[in-house]
Amino acid sequence: MGVPKQLARLCRRLLFRWRRDQLHRDLTEELDFHLQQKQAEHGDPQEMGNITIAKENCHDTWSFMTLERFLQDLRFAFRMYARSPVFTGISVLSLALGIGGNAAMFTLVNTLLVRPLPYAQPDRLLRITGIYPRAAVPFFEQRSHTMDIAAVSQGSEFNLTGQGSAMRVTGSFASPNFLSVLGTSVARGRSFLPGEQSPGRDRVVILSHSLWKDRFAADPSVLGRVIRLNDVDREIVGIMSPNFSYPSSKVELWIPMRLDPSNFLEYWGSEFVPLIARLHPGANLAAAQSEVRALVPAFRPTFPYPMARDFNADSTAIPLQQDIVGDVRGKLIILLCSVGFVLLIACANVASLLLSRATTRRKELALRAALGAGRLRMIRQLLTESVGLALTGAAFGILLGAAALSIFKSLLPSTLPGLAAAAIDWQIVAAVTALAIFTGLASGLAPALSASQVDLSETMKTGSQRSTSSVWTRVRSVIIAGEVALTLVLLVSAGLLLRSLYKLTETNPGFDPAHILTIQISPNQSSCAKRAACIALYDRLLQRTMDIPGVKSAAIANSLPLDGSLPTLAVDVEGHPKTVDHPAPLFWFGAVSPDYFSTMHIPLLEGRYLTRSDGPLSSSVVVISAATAWRYWPNESAIGKHIKATDNSKWSTVVGIVGDVHQSSLSEHLPPFVPGAVYMPYAQSARQDGEIPAAMVLLAGVYSENVSVRAAIQHLAEDQDANVPVGRLQPLEEIASRSIADFRSTMRVFLSFAAAAILLAAIGIYGSMSYWVSQRTYEIGLRVALGATPQGILSLILGQGMKVTLYGIAGGIVAALLLTRFLTVLLYGVAATDALTFALVTVLVLAVAILATAFPAWRATRIDPLKSLRAE
C-alpha cells in the first residue's frame, strides 16, 4: 500500500467520529441494496452471511478499534466507580496515601541525590575529606597535578553596619578562585581577582542574592558601594545568582580568604577549612585519590607545632555531591523505603478489595463470557479499572505529595544546598504517573485473573459465589499476611523512634531551662580591643537586667547549651605533656559570668563556683566539668590542678567541678573530638587569638515569662550602641526543644506512616473476612441448621482471621529484626531489637485484627439458615 493510500486511510479513521451517523446510513443502504439483489437473483438472502458481523467488520476498517475498545473500557470503568462510591473512595484514598508519600520522597531524592549540581561539569567536582589550616591551600595548589584546589569555610558571623540598623550575617571565607573551581560565576559584577587573598587587597565582598534583595532592595547600583563588616570597610564587587548556595544556604556573603604567612594564628590555627577541587582534563577520581594520599603525609611535617600522626590519615577525594548530601543520604534512603512500604501496603489493600469485589461480579462476567467476550478481553477491562483507580489516586497523591514535601524537608538540615528549591516538577509527575500505572497493574492483576476464571455453566445456573478457586483464596490470604507483616515493620520502627524520643526528653541535660530568657548581643570584636570596655559593658547590662521587675537572676555566656555553637580552645593540661600521638586537646570553652551556674541550675560537685572576685587582675581560675576531671585526673582530685591555652604562658587553677552539661546535643555531652569542657570567668576569658569574646548571650532567670518582662529585656538589650546587632529574645526551653526538632519530626513522620499502614491493614483484614463470610454463606447456614451456636460461628470466623494475622505477624517480626538495624543511627537509648517495643506492637496489631474481624464475624452469626440454603 502506497503512502498516499495510507494517509487517506488514516484521515478516514480520524474523521469517523464526526461522520459516524452518515456512514452508518450509507452502509445500511448499501447492504440493503445487495440483499435485495441477492434475493432477486437467487431468492435466498442467507447467502450473504451474517449482516451484523459484516457491519462490525466495516466498523473495524473505519476506526481505530483498539482505541475504541479502550474508550469503551474506560467509560465502563467510570460507571463501575460511580456504582460503588465507598469502594472507589477507599481505594483511591489508599493509593493516594502511598503515591503521595512517594511523590514527595522522589522529589527530595531527585533534588539531592540524582540531579547534577548546578555547576559546569559537576561530575568533575571533588571534596578533599578532612579539614586543613589555610596554609594547606597554597601547599595543595602548588603540588597537585590532577586538580585545581580551592577552600571555602563553612561560615562565620559578621556584623553588617552602616546600612540602617545593625544586623548579624553569616559569611564565608573563600579562595579567590572558588567560583571558577566550582564552575559558576556571579550574576552581577565580577568574581574575586587573583591576588585578592593578599593583605590590603582582600577588602572586597560578594553578596548572596537574598542579602542583596532583602537588605539592599535589589538595587543594581550597589556594585562598588562600600559596606562595613566587623568594622572593616569592604567594596561590593559581585552579586550571586538566586540558586547559588554553597557551602550552605545560610551563607549570605563571601570574603577573600586572606593567606598571610606572617599572621601565624590565622594562617595555621584559627580556622580549619574544607578543600574543594576540580579535576584537570584527562584526570580521574582514582588519580586524585592517590594524589591526596601522598600530599597529606607530606603536608603534616610542615606544621610549626606538633601534630598527631593520624592527622587526616584517612583523607581522600570524593564527589562533591556526595559530600554535600553527607549523612542525609542514609536518612533519605530510610524514608524512601518507608514510603515504599506504605505504597506496598496500599497495593495489597486495593488488591484485596478488588478480589472481594470480583466475587460480586461473577454473574456479570459470566454473562459477558456467554455473549462472546474472551478471557483476555475481560482481563483488559478489569486492569483498565484498576489502573484507572491508581491514576486517580496518583492525581490526589501529587496534591498530598506537595503538602508532604514541606514536612519531609523539615527532617533535613535547612542549610542543605538546593533543599529550599526542591519542588514537584514535570519529571516527578512523569515518574509518579509511571508508578501509578505499575501500581494499578500490580494491584489489579491477581483480581483480574481470578475474575476471568469463570465457571460459566455453574455461575449462570445458580449465581453461586462459591465457585472461586481455592488458589485465589490462598492468594488473598498471602496478600493480607504480607500487608500485616509490612505494617508491623513500620509500627516497630515508629515505636523504636517514639521510645527514643521519650528517652531523649527524659534525659537530664545538666541544666534547667525553665523560666530562662536569652538574647544574643554582638558588639564588634574591635570594641573589645581594650578588655575593660567589654567587661564594663556587660557589667552594666547585668546590673540593669537585675533591676527589671520579675527578673531573679542574670548572667552572660559566649554560647548556650544545645544552640548548635561549639566554641573550642586548644589547651595544655597539667600532667599530660603533648606528644606527636597526643597533641594539645580541644576543650569546649565557656566564658561566663559568676551567676551563670546558679541561673542555669548547674550543680557544684566539688570546690567552688566562680565569683565576682575572679576579676581581670586576680589569679586565673577555671571550673571544669565532671567528665573532664575524671578523664584527666581519674584517681585524684582535680581541684588545684592547672590548665592553660596553648598560646598562653599563664596557667589557670581549677577551683571547681560542676555537673556535665549536654552542650552538643541531648544524645551526647560533647563530640568525640572535644574531650573536655572548661568554664572561665568572663573577665579573664580569652579566645584562641587571646582576645576577650565580644559577642555574648544575656540570660535572664524570670519568675514568669509574661509579656512585660519579655518586652523590658528586649528593649534593654536593644538600648545599646546602634551598631550592635541584637538577636531575638528566645526562651531557653525553646532552644532545647529545637535541638531535637529534627528527631521529633522524623518520629512523627514514621508515626504517620504507621497509622496509615495499620488503617489500611484493618481495611484489608475486614475486606478479607467479609469476602470469606460471603463465600461461605451456604456453609455457615448449613452449620447453623445442624445446631452450631453463634459462639461457635464467631470462633470460626475469628480463628480464620487470627490465622492469617499470625502468619503476617511472624513474617513481620522476622523482617523487622532484619530491617530495623538500619535505624540504629536514628535511635537513642533503645536497641533496634527492643523486646518491649516488639511485644507492644504485636499486641496492637492483634487487637486491630480482632476488631477488623469482629464485625464480619458478628454478621455471620446473624445469617438466616433458611434464606442461605434457599438462595443456593
ZAMARGU-4260 file (C-alpha; in steps of 0.2 Angstrom, whole numbers, plus 5000, padded with zeros to 4 digits):
<rodrens>
0) 5000/5000/5000 | 5007/5017/4995 | 5010/5032/5007 | 4995/5042/4999 | 4983/5027/5002
5) 4989/5025/5020 | 4987/5044/5023 | 4970/5043/5016 | 4965/5028/5027 | 4972/5037/5042
10) 4961/5053/5038 | 4946/5042/5036 | 4948/5034/5053 | 4951/5051/5061 | 4935/5058/5053
15) 4925/5043/5058 | 4918/5050/5074 | 4911/5065/5065 | 4904/5056/5050 | 4898/5040/5060
20) 4879/5043/5058 | 4881/5046/5039 | 4892/5031/5037 | 4880/5020/5046 | 4866/5026/5035
25) 4876/5024/5019 | 4882/5006/5025 | 4864/5001/5029 | 4858/5007/5012 | 4872/4998/5003
30) 4869/4981/5012 | 4850/4983/5009 | 4853/4985/4991 | 4865/4970/4990 | 4852/4960/5000
35) 4838/4964/4988 | 4849/4960/4973 | 4854/4943/4980 | 4836/4939/4984 | 4830/4944/4967
40) 4844/4933/4959 | 4844/4918/4970 | 4829/4920/4981 | 4839/4916/4996 | 4847/4931/5006
45) 4856/4920/5018 | 4870/4918/5005 | 4876/4935/5011 | 4880/4928/5028 | 4878/4937/5045
50) 4874/4955/5041 | 4878/4961/5059 | 4896/4954/5058 | 4898/4962/5041 | 4893/4979/5048
55) 4906/4976/5063 | 4920/4972/5050 | 4916/4988/5041 | 4917/4997/5058 | 4934/4990/5061
60) 4941/4997/5045 | 4933/5014/5048 | 4940/5017/5065 | 4954/5013/5077 | 4947/4998/5086
65) 4960/4997/5099 | 4957/5015/5104 | 4938/5012/5103 | 4938/4997/5114 | 4950/5006/5126
70) 4937/5021/5127 | 4923/5008/5130 | 4933/5000/5144 | 4936/5017/5151 | 4918/5023/5151
75) 4913/5006/5159 | 4926/5008/5172 | 4919/5025/5177 | 4902/5018/5178 | 4908/5005/5189
80) 4917/5018/5200 | 4900/5028/5201 | 4891/5012/5206 | 4902/5009/5221 | 4907/5026/5228
85) 4913/5018/5245 | 4924/5006/5237 | 4931/5019/5225 | 4934/5031/5239 | 4943/5019/5250
90) 4954/5013/5235 | 4958/5030/5229 | 4962/5036/5246 | 4973/5021/5250 | 4983/5023/5234
95) 4984/5042/5236 | 4992/5040/5253 | 5005/5028/5246 | 5009/5038/5230 | 5008/5055/5238
100) 5022/5050/5250 | 5032/5043/5236 | 5030/5059/5226 | 5037/5069/5240 | 5052/5057/5243
105) 5055/5056/5224 | 5057/5075/5224 | 5070/5075/5238 | 5080/5061/5231 | 5080/5068/5213
110) 5085/5085/5220 | 5098/5079/5232 | 5105/5063/5225 | 5101/5062/5207 | 5100/5079/5199
115) 5118/5085/5195 | 5124/5100/5204 | 5121/5117/5195 | 5139/5119/5190 | 5149/5116/5174
120) 5154/5098/5173 | 5148/5094/5190 | 5155/5076/5189 | 5172/5083/5190 | 5170/5092/5206
125) 5178/5084/5222 | 5179/5087/5240 | 5196/5083/5249 | 5190/5075/5265 | 5196/5081/5282
130) 5199/5100/5286 | 5215/5110/5285 | 5223/5126/5290 | 5224/5140/5277 | 5242/5136/5275
135) 5236/5120/5266 | 5228/5129/5252 | 5244/5135/5243 | 5253/5119/5248 | 5240/5108/5239
140) 5238/5121/5224 | 5257/5121/5220 | 5259/5102/5222 | 5243/5095/5214 | 5245/5089/5196
145) 5227/5082/5194 | 5216/5095/5202 | 5213/5114/5204 | 5211/5117/5223 | 5200/5130/5232
150) 5195/5132/5250 | 5178/5138/5256 | 5175/5140/5275 | 5158/5133/5282 | 5153/5151/5288
155) 5157/5164/5302 | 5146/5178/5309 | 5149/5196/5304 | 5141/5212/5310 | 5134/5222/5295
160) 5133/5240/5300 | 5131/5257/5291 | 5116/5251/5281 | 5102/5255/5293 | 5100/5245/5309
165) 5115/5234/5313 | 5112/5215/5308 | 5121/5199/5310 | 5125/5190/5294 | 5134/5174/5290
170) 5149/5175/5278 | 5161/5163/5271 | 5180/5165/5268 | 5184/5158/5251 | 5199/5157/5239
175) 5198/5169/5225 | 5197/5155/5213 | 5182/5146/5222 | 5169/5151/5209 | 5180/5145/5194
180) 5184/5129/5203 | 5165/5126/5206 | 5161/5131/5188 | 5150/5145/5191 | 5150/5164/5190
185) 5142/5180/5198 | 5125/5186/5192 | 5131/5204/5193 | 5148/5212/5194 | 5164/5201/5195
190) 5172/5187/5204 | 5187/5189/5216 | 5203/5193/5206 | 5219/5183/5208 | 5230/5191/5222
195) 5215/5197/5232 | 5219/5184/5245 | 5234/5196/5250 | 5233/5208/5265 | 5227/5225/5259
200) 5219/5218/5243 | 5206/5207/5252 | 5194/5221/5256 | 5180/5216/5244 | 5164/5206/5246
205) 5152/5196/5235 | 5134/5196/5241 | 5121/5182/5240 | 5106/5186/5230 | 5095/5185/5246
210) 5105/5198/5255 | 5106/5209/5240 | 5087/5208/5239 | 5082/5209/5257 | 5095/5222/5263
215) 5098/5232/5248 | 5081/5231/5239 | 5089/5223/5224 | 5097/5240/5219 | 5109/5237/5204
220) 5119/5252/5209 | 5125/5243/5225 | 5140/5237/5215 | 5155/5247/5220 | 5147/5253/5236
225) 5157/5251/5252 | 5149/5242/5267 | 5156/5239/5284 | 5159/5221/5291 | 5166/5219/5308
230) 5172/5237/5307 | 5181/5233/5291 | 5176/5243/5275 | 5174/5231/5260 | 5168/5235/5242
235) 5154/5225/5235 | 5161/5218/5219 | 5148/5205/5214 | 5130/5198/5217 | 5127/5179/5216
240) 5113/5171/5207 | 5097/5166/5217 | 5101/5147/5216 | 5119/5148/5222 | 5120/5142/5240
245) 5137/5135/5243 | 5144/5129/5256 | 5126/5131/5263 | 5110/5141/5261 | 5114/5151/5277
250) 5129/5159/5269 | 5125/5177/5264 | 5141/5184/5258 | 5159/5178/5253 | 5175/5187/5258
255) 5193/5183/5251 | 5202/5170/5262 | 5217/5180/5267 | 5233/5170/5265 | 5246/5179/5276
260) 5261/5168/5282 | 5266/5182/5294 | 5249/5180/5303 | 5254/5164/5312 | 5237/5161/5321
265) 5226/5165/5306 | 5237/5155/5294 | 5240/5140/5304 | 5227/5138/5318 | 5212/5150/5319
270) 5200/5141/5307 | 5202/5124/5299 | 5193/5124/5282 | 5187/5110/5269 | 5195/5110/5252
275) 5186/5108/5236 | 5194/5103/5219 | 5190/5101/5200 | 5199/5088/5191 | 5211/5093/5177
280) 5206/5087/5159 | 5211/5069/5157 | 5212/5066/5176 | 5200/5054/5185 | 5194/5051/5203
285) 5206/5037/5206 | 5221/5048/5201 | 5215/5062/5213 | 5213/5050/5227 | 5230/5043/5225
290) 5237/5060/5225 | 5228/5066/5241 | 5235/5050/5250 | 5253/5056/5245 | 5250/5075/5249
295) 5243/5074/5266 | 5258/5065/5274 | 5269/5077/5265 | 5259/5092/5272 | 5259/5086/5290
300) 5278/5089/5294 | 5276/5107/5288 | 5265/5112/5304 | 5275/5123/5316 | 5268/5114/5331
305) 5267/5095/5335 | 5253/5086/5325 | 5246/5069/5328 | 5252/5056/5316 | 5235/5051/5312
310) 5230/5069/5306 | 5218/5067/5291 | 5226/5050/5289 | 5211/5043/5280 | 5209/5059/5269
315) 5204/5055/5251 | 5194/5063/5237 | 5175/5060/5235 | 5162/5068/5223 | 5157/5085/5229
320) 5138/5080/5228 | 5142/5065/5240 | 5150/5077/5252 | 5135/5090/5251 | 5122/5076/5255
325) 5133/5068/5268 | 5124/5059/5282 | 5107/5065/5274 | 5109/5051/5261 | 5105/5037/5274
330) 5090/5046/5281 | 5083/5049/5263 | 5085/5030/5259 | 5076/5025/5276 | 5062/5037/5272
335) 5061/5031/5254 | 5060/5013/5260 | 5046/5018/5272 | 5035/5027/5260 | 5038/5012/5248
340) 5031/5000/5262 | 5016/5011/5263 | 5013/5010/5245 | 5015/4991/5245 | 5003/4990/5259
345) 4991/5001/5249 | 4993/4990/5234 | 4990/4974/5244 | 4974/4983/5252 | 4967/4988/5235
350) 4971/4970/5228 | 4962/4963/5242 | 4947/4974/5240 | 4947/4970/5221 | 4947/4952/5225
355) 4932/4954/5236 | 4923/4964/5223 | 4926/4952/5210 | 4915/4939/5219 | 4900/4951/5217
360) 4903/4952/5198 | 4905/4934/5194 | 4887/4933/5186 | 4891/4949/5176 | 4907/4942/5170
365) 4899/4925/5166 | 4886/4935/5155 | 4900/4944/5146 | 4908/4927/5143 | 4892/4920/5136
370) 4890/4934/5124 | 4907/4931/5117 | 4919/4941/5127 | 4936/4932/5128 | 4947/4930/5144
375) 4960/4942/5138 | 4946/4955/5134 | 4939/4953/5152 | 4956/4954/5160 | 4960/4970/5150
380) 4943/4978/5156 | 4947/4974/5174 | 4965/4980/5173 | 4958/4996/5165 | 4948/4998/5180
385) 4962/4995/5192 | 4974/5007/5183 | 4961/5020/5182 | 4959/5019/5201 | 4978/5021/5203
390) 4979/5036/5191 | 4965/5044/5201 | 4974/5040/5217 | 4990/5047/5209 | 4981/5064/5205
395) 4976/5066/5223 | 4993/5059/5228 | 5003/5073/5219 | 4992/5085/5229 | 4996/5076/5245
400) 5014/5075/5240 | 5016/5094/5238 | 5009/5095/5256 | 5020/5081/5262 | 5036/5089/5254
405) 5037/5103/5266 | 5035/5090/5281 | 5049/5079/5274 | 5060/5095/5271 | 5059/5098/5290
410) 5068/5082/5293 | 5083/5088/5284 | 5096/5102/5288 | 5088/5118/5282 | 5106/5124/5276
415) 5107/5109/5264 | 5111/5117/5247 | 5096/5115/5235 | 5084/5109/5248 | 5074/5125/5249
420) 5071/5125/5230 | 5065/5106/5229 | 5048/5106/5221 | 5037/5093/5212 | 5040/5096/5193
425) 5036/5088/5177 | 5049/5074/5180 | 5041/5069/5196 | 5024/5070/5189 | 5030/5058/5175
430) 5038/5046/5187 | 5023/5046/5198 | 5012/5043/5183 | 5023/5028/5178 | 5022/5022/5196
435) 5003/5023/5196 | 5002/5013/5181 | 5013/5000/5188 | 5004/5000/5204 | 4987/4998/5195
440) 4994/4983/5186 | 5001/4975/5201 | 4986/4978/5212 | 4974/4973/5198 | 4982/4958/5190
445) 4978/4944/5203 | 4959/4950/5204 | 4958/4951/5185 | 4965/4933/5183 | 4953/4927/5197
450) 4938/4935/5190 | 4942/4929/5172 | 4942/4911/5178 | 4923/4909/5177 | 4914/4893/5178
455) 4901/4898/5165 | 4888/4885/5167 | 4888/4884/5186 | 4888/4903/5188 | 4874/4906/5175
460) 4864/4892/5183 | 4865/4896/5201 | 4873/4913/5203 | 4884/4905/5216 | 4898/4915/5224
465) 4906/4899/5230 | 4914/4895/5213 | 4930/4904/5217 | 4946/4894/5215 | 4954/4889/5232
470) 4970/4896/5224 | 4964/4914/5224 | 4958/4911/5241 | 4976/4907/5246 | 4982/4921/5236
475) 4971/4933/5246 | 4977/4926/5262 | 4995/4928/5257 | 4992/4946/5252 | 4984/4950/5269
480) 4998/4942/5278 | 5010/4952/5268 | 5001/4968/5272 | 5001/4964/5291 | 5020/4960/5290
485) 5024/4977/5282 | 5013/4986/5294 | 5022/4978/5309 | 5039/4983/5302 | 5033/5001/5301
490) 5024/5000/5318 | 5040/4993/5326 | 5051/5007/5318 | 5039/5021/5324 | 5039/5013/5341
495) 5058/5012/5342 | 5058/5031/5337 | 5045/5035/5349 | 5054/5027/5364 | 5070/5035/5358
500) 5061/5052/5359 | 5054/5048/5376 | 5072/5044/5382 | 5079/5060/5375 | 5066/5071/5383
505) 5069/5062/5399 | 5087/5064/5398 | 5094/5076/5411 | 5103/5090/5400 | 5113/5095/5415
510) 5104/5112/5417 | 5086/5118/5420 | 5080/5128/5405 | 5063/5133/5413 | 5060/5151/5415
515) 5076/5157/5407 | 5075/5170/5393 | 5090/5173/5382 | 5095/5186/5369 | 5111/5187/5358
520) 5121/5204/5359 | 5135/5205/5346 | 5147/5220/5348 | 5161/5221/5335 | 5176/5212/5341
525) 5186/5228/5339 | 5176/5236/5353 | 5184/5224/5365 | 5202/5229/5360 | 5203/5236/5377
530) 5196/5222/5388 | 5190/5233/5401 | 5177/5241/5389 | 5168/5225/5386 | 5169/5220/5404
535) 5161/5236/5409 | 5148/5235/5395 | 5142/5218/5402 | 5143/5223/5420 | 5131/5237/5417
540) 5120/5226/5406 | 5119/5213/5420 | 5115/5226/5433 | 5101/5234/5423 | 5094/5217/5419
545) 5093/5213/5438 | 5083/5230/5440 | 5069/5224/5429 | 5054/5218/5440 | 5051/5199/5438
550) 5070/5195/5435 | 5078/5185/5449 | 5095/5181/5441 | 5105/5187/5426 | 5121/5180/5418
555) 5131/5181/5402 | 5139/5167/5391 | 5148/5166/5375 | 5137/5151/5370 | 5122/5141/5376
560) 5119/5123/5378 | 5111/5114/5363 | 5111/5130/5352 | 5122/5122/5339 | 5138/5133/5343
565) 5153/5124/5349 | 5167/5136/5354 | 5184/5127/5357 | 5201/5131/5363 | 5217/5121/5361
570) 5224/5118/5379 | 5238/5111/5389 | 5234/5101/5404 | 5245/5099/5419 | 5252/5081/5420
575) 5248/5077/5402 | 5263/5083/5391 | 5260/5085/5372 | 5267/5072/5361 | 5265/5068/5342
580) 5252/5055/5347 | 5244/5066/5360 | 5244/5084/5354 | 5235/5098/5363 | 5217/5093/5365
585) 5202/5104/5360 | 5191/5109/5375 | 5174/5117/5374 | 5177/5134/5380 | 5164/5144/5390
590) 5166/5162/5395 | 5153/5165/5409 | 5148/5177/5422 | 5148/5171/5440 | 5129/5169/5441
595) 5129/5158/5426 | 5129/5142/5436 | 5115/5147/5448 | 5105/5154/5434 | 5106/5138/5424
600) 5105/5127/5440 | 5121/5118/5436 | 5126/5108/5451 | 5143/5111/5460 | 5151/5094/5464
605) 5167/5099/5471 | 5177/5115/5475 | 5168/5132/5472 | 5159/5142/5459 | 5166/5157/5450
610) 5164/5173/5460 | 5164/5192/5456 | 5181/5192/5464 | 5188/5182/5450 | 5192/5198/5440
615) 5205/5203/5427 | 5218/5207/5439 | 5216/5192/5451 | 5223/5174/5449 | 5217/5165/5434
620) 5205/5152/5438 | 5193/5139/5429 | 5179/5127/5433 | 5179/5111/5423 | 5165/5098/5420
625) 5165/5081/5430 | 5169/5071/5414 | 5184/5082/5411 | 5190/5079/5429 | 5188/5061/5428
630) 5196/5059/5411 | 5212/5069/5416 | 5213/5065/5435 | 5204/5049/5437 | 5212/5044/5454
635) 5214/5061/5462 | 5205/5077/5465 | 5206/5089/5450 | 5205/5104/5462 | 5221/5114/5462
640) 5227/5107/5445 | 5231/5118/5431 | 5225/5121/5413 | 5230/5135/5400 | 5228/5139/5382
645) 5242/5133/5371 | 5247/5150/5366 | 5247/5157/5383 | 5261/5156/5396 | 5249/5159/5411
650) 5241/5144/5419 | 5224/5144/5427 | 5220/5134/5443 | 5205/5123/5443 | 5194/5129/5458
655) 5178/5119/5455 | 5170/5104/5447 | 5152/5105/5440 | 5140/5093/5433 | 5141/5088/5415
660) 5131/5098/5403 | 5124/5092/5386 | 5132/5106/5376 | 5132/5097/5359 | 5115/5088/5359
665) 5104/5078/5371 | 5112/5062/5364 | 5129/5067/5369 | 5138/5080/5380 | 5152/5084/5368
670) 5158/5077/5351 | 5171/5064/5352 | 5185/5076/5346 | 5181/5088/5361 | 5187/5078/5376
675) 5184/5091/5389 | 5174/5107/5395 | 5181/5122/5404 | 5172/5137/5411 | 5182/5154/5413
680) 5176/5170/5421 | 5172/5182/5408 | 5184/5195/5414 | 5198/5183/5412 | 5192/5174/5397
685) 5201/5174/5380 | 5198/5166/5363 | 5212/5157/5353 | 5218/5174/5347 | 5220/5180/5365
690) 5205/5192/5364 | 5190/5193/5376 | 5174/5187/5367 | 5164/5202/5361 | 5148/5193/5356
695) 5139/5186/5371 | 5122/5179/5376 | 5112/5188/5390 | 5102/5175/5401 | 5088/5181/5412
700) 5080/5170/5425 | 5062/5176/5427 | 5048/5171/5439 | 5036/5171/5424 | 5038/5174/5405
705) 5025/5187/5404 | 5024/5200/5390 | 5030/5215/5400 | 5046/5206/5406 | 5050/5200/5389
710) 5047/5217/5382 | 5058/5225/5395 | 5073/5213/5392 | 5072/5215/5373 | 5071/5234/5375
715) 5086/5234/5387 | 5096/5223/5375 | 5092/5235/5360 | 5096/5250/5370 | 5115/5249/5366
720) 5125/5256/5353 | 5115/5257/5336 | 5130/5247/5328 | 5127/5232/5340 | 5116/5219/5332
725) 5104/5211/5344 | 5095/5195/5341 | 5078/5189/5345 | 5073/5185/5363 | 5071/5166/5365
730) 5066/5155/5380 | 5080/5143/5383 | 5066/5129/5383 | 5063/5133/5365 | 5081/5132/5361
735) 5082/5115/5370 | 5066/5109/5361 | 5073/5114/5344 | 5089/5104/5347 | 5078/5088/5345
740) 5066/5095/5332 | 5073/5085/5318 | 5072/5069/5328 | 5054/5074/5333 | 5049/5077/5315
745) 5056/5060/5310 | 5047/5051/5323 | 5030/5060/5318 | 5033/5055/5300 | 5035/5037/5305
750) 5020/5038/5316 | 5010/5044/5301 | 5017/5030/5290 | 5012/5018/5304 | 4995/5025/5306
755) 4991/5024/5288 | 4998/5007/5287 | 4988/5000/5301 | 4972/5008/5295 | 4975/5000/5278
760) 4979/4984/5286 | 4962/4985/5296 | 4953/4988/5280 | 4962/4974/5271 | 4958/4961/5285
765) 4940/4967/5286 | 4938/4965/5267 | 4946/4948/5268 | 4935/4942/5281 | 4919/4949/5273
770) 4924/4940/5257 | 4927/4924/5267 | 4910/4925/5275 | 4901/4929/5259 | 4910/4914/5251
775) 4904/4903/5265 | 4886/4909/5267 | 4879/4892/5262 | 4891/4883/5273 | 4888/4894/5288
780) 4869/4892/5286 | 4871/4873/5285 | 4881/4873/5301 | 4868/4883/5310 | 4854/4872/5303
785) 4864/4857/5311 | 4865/4865/5328 | 4880/4877/5328 | 4879/4891/5341 | 4883/4909/5337
790) 4898/4907/5349 | 4904/4893/5338 | 4902/4903/5322 | 4910/4918/5330 | 4925/4907/5335
795) 4926/4900/5317 | 4927/4917/5309 | 4939/4925/5322 | 4950/4909/5321 | 4951/4911/5302
800) 4956/4930/5304 | 4969/4927/5318 | 4977/4913/5307 | 4981/4925/5293 | 4986/4939/5305
805) 4998/4927/5315 | 5006/4922/5299 | 5008/4940/5295 | 5015/4944/5312 | 5028/4930/5311
810) 5034/4937/5295 | 5034/4955/5301 | 5044/4951/5316 | 5057/4942/5306 | 5058/4957/5293
815) 5058/4969/5307 | 5073/4961/5315 | 5082/4961/5299 | 5077/4979/5294 | 5077/4989/5310
820) 5095/4988/5312 | 5097/5001/5298 | 5088/5013/5310 | 5102/5012/5323 | 5109/5029/5318
825) 5092/5037/5322 | 5090/5028/5339 | 5095/5034/5356 | 5095/5023/5372 | 5085/5009/5363
830) 5091/4994/5354 | 5085/4990/5337 | 5078/4973/5343 | 5070/4981/5359 | 5059/4967/5365
835) 5046/4978/5374 | 5043/4988/5358 | 5041/4972/5348 | 5029/4965/5361 | 5018/4981/5362
840) 5017/4982/5343 | 5012/4963/5341 | 4998/4966/5354 | 4992/4982/5345 | 4992/4973/5328
845) 4982/4958/5336 | 4970/4970/5344 | 4967/4979/5327 | 4965/4962/5318 | 4952/4956/5331
850) 4942/4972/5329 | 4943/4971/5310 | 4937/4953/5310 | 4924/4956/5324 | 4910/4964/5313
855) 4911/4951/5299 | 4910/4938/5312 | 4895/4946/5321 | 4887/4947/5304 | 4890/4929/5301
860) 4881/4924/5317 | 4865/4933/5311 | 4864/4923/5295 | 4847/4915/5292 | 4850/4897/5288
865) 4833/4895/5278 | 4837/4910/5267 | 4855/4905/5264 | 4850/4887/5259 | 4836/4893/5249
870) 4847/4905/5240 | 4859/4891/5234
</rodrens>
